[in-house]
């Protein structure tokens, strides 16, 4: 299993075949990962689920007072 490290930087660039993601950890080496469009869709869906899902358009959350 890979060692868990804190994220230092990341960048995402579109390529002819999908995307190129550069990730570097604090005190670690950089890693380039090639991502297909289908994988990017899966990543976006995972991030949306982690953040509580998509909000419906035109619907705002009530603010707590």
C-alpha positions in Angstrom: 0.0 0.0 0.0 1.2 3.5 -0.8 2.4 5.8 2.0 -0.2 8.5 2.8 1.3 12.0 2.3 -0.1 15.5 2.4 -0.9 17.1 -0.9 1.4 20.0 -1.8 0.3 20.9 -5.4 -1.7 19.6 -8.3 -2.5 20.7 -11.8 -4.8 19.4 -14.5 -4.3 19.9 -18.2 -6.4 18.7 -21.1 -4.6 16.6 -23.7 -5.6 15.1 -27.1 -6.6 11.8 -25.3 -8.1 13.1 -22.1 -6.2 14.8 -19.2 -2.8 14.9 -17.5 -2.8 15.3 -13.8 0.3 16.3 -11.9 0.3 15.7 -8.2 3.1 16.3 -5.7 3.2 15.6 -2.0 4.9 17.7 0.7 8.6 16.5 0.6 7.9 14.0 -2.1 8.3 13.5 -5.8 5.8 14.6 -8.5 3.7 12.1 -10.2 2.1 12.5 -13.6 -1.1 10.5 -14.3 -2.9 10.2 -17.6 -6.7 10.2 -17.2 -9.3 9.2 -19.8 -12.5 11.3 -20.3 -14.5 8.4 -18.7 -12.2 8.3 -15.7 -12.5 12.1 -15.3 -16.3 11.7 -15.3 -15.9 9.1 -12.5 -13.6 11.5 -10.5 -16.1 14.3 -10.8 -18.9 12.1 -9.7 -16.9 11.0 -6.7 -16.0 14.5 -5.7 -19.6 15.6 -6.0 -20.7 12.7 -3.8 -18.0 13.5 -1.2 -19.2 17.2 -1.2 -22.8 16.2 -0.7 -24.0 15.9 -4.3 -25.1 18.4 -6.8 -27.5 21.2 -5.8 -30.5 21.6 -7.9 -30.4 24.6 -10.1 -32.2 27.6 -8.6 -32.4 26.0 -5.1 -30.4 27.5 -2.4 -29.7 26.1 1.1 -31.2 27.9 4.0 -28.7 29.7 6.1 -28.7 28.9 9.8 -29.1 31.8 12.3 
